[in-house]
Amino acid sequence: MILRTSTAGRVLAAGLAALSLVACSQGDARPKTASSKAPPKPYSRDPYPSTYRAYPGVPTVVRNVTVFDGEGGRIENGQVLFANGQIVAVGQSVNAPADAQVIDGTGKWVTPGVIDIHSHLGDYPTPSVQAHSDGNEATGPITADVWAEHSVWPQDPGFSRALANGGVTTLQILPGSANLMGGRSVVLKNVYSRTMQGMKFPGAPYGLKMACGENPKRVYGSKGRQPSTRMGNVAVDRATWAKAQSYRRKWDKYEQDGGDMPDRDIAMDTLRGVLAGDILIQNHCYRADEMAIVEDMAKEFGYKVTAFHHAVEAYKIADILKANGTCAAVWADWYGFKMESYDGIGENLAILENAGACAMIHSDDENGIQRLNQEVAKVLASGHHAGIDIAPQVAWKWLSLGPAKALGIADRTGSLVPGKMADVVLWNGDPFSVYTRPEKVWVDGALLYDMNDPKRRPVSDFELGQPGSGDVK
């Protein structure tokens, strides 16, 4: 059967079709409904926040002292005033409040507290037994997922030794160097606390410990795994940074646009932080050629090397380090204990300073941290014998402001500048003498050690009740 329509019907049908087309064309202009994408839920960048609270102090003025201000300045017969946890004034004369405690320092020196950028206290604590060995997660060459702070034992007696014998008020705790990427570091204030979070320097950036050279290739080559060569070291690093770039792009896009959340990878979270400039690279590396390769790798993947640690051949590439804004944290004279440390020289730090590079002393040792001032004295002597004379007050930068810069905390500590934390040491003589010791140590203006007051000698819970625990030796 054939259906026929009237002329009127055809006109009506055509009109309805036209209206339908108009409606469709106008549909795009109607207000859109809210996006169906889920709003982004960024992961916490600080899931273990600092709970540090400064110990109570009193307004204090130290008079008649030689002052090294930590920035290269020296004041004879000077005065230092601090109150409310901060430096208030430094000079030959300061206006101290009437209620300030007055300390006569005639014949003595005042400096900023020592900062050690390379320590394993708490992760390799004393007593040095296997049960305490928690610094190297040597289960794979890439362990950027581990955090040194999760191994820190606050009762390590090494913390109090560093304070009392070395005047150390701040220190960075690093994982060991078995791995190419050994994990995150943490910066601590050197105070007694029940938890590592109670020691954690508020707002200090995290670091990523990396390693070059012999250690990773020896550890994993002996297991028949990559890396087993220096070229294997670089290959594994590069492959890991390439993955990190991809991970960063996914999370950046998600946090900007929302949608489906990417899968979390705790190790890649750390590397993403490095690529974003929020986490600082602290790189164990000895040889000059390897440091230069790492600088090129950093440019390839868009990150910055904050500091090379140990860096016994840094003097060979002082110009390259300066051009890249990379610091060198070195020893005074450790060398020759393995092949990659063979070319170390006592003048290393002095040459770096003379070339205008960022440089500092470091310990990497629970005993060396107690005499970093004496290690600097050795560098001054080596430099002098080589014709490089550096003023003692300038050299103090290697102990305080230099490491503060490399830790991203120089705006808060590292020098005796009004407004900075009152991390202060009164030495009972020239601090570059082997006969000198800290007489008093203040952290955020609180007197935590006094060699003349047995009650001001910190002892950890671990030592309570042990023979001789009342003495810090």
Buried (B, 14 or more C-beta within 10 A) or exposed (E): EEEEEEEEEEEEEEEEEEEEEEEEEEEEEEEEEEEEEEEBEEEEEEEBEBBBEBBEBEBBBBBBBBBBBBBBBBBEEBBBBBBEBBBBBBEEEBEBEEEBEEBEBEEBBBBBBBBBBBBBBBBBBBEEEEEBEBBBBBEBBBBBBBBBBEBBBBBBBBBBBBBBBBBBBBBBBBBBBBBBBBBBBBBBBBBBBEEBBBBBBBBBBBBBBBBBBBBBBBBBBEEEEBBBEBEBBBEBBEEBBEBBBEBBEBBEEBBEEBBEBBEEBEBBBBBBBBBBEEBBBBBBBBBBEBBBBBBEBBEEBBBBBBBBBBBBBBBBBBEBBBEBEBBBBBBBBBBEEEEBBEBBBBBBBBBBBBBEBBBBBBBBBBEBBBBBBBBBBBBBBBBEEBEBEBEBBBBBBBBBBBBBBBBBBBEBBBBBBEEBBBBBBBBBBBBBBEEBBBBBBBBBBBBBBBBEEEEBBBBBEBBEEEEEBEEBE
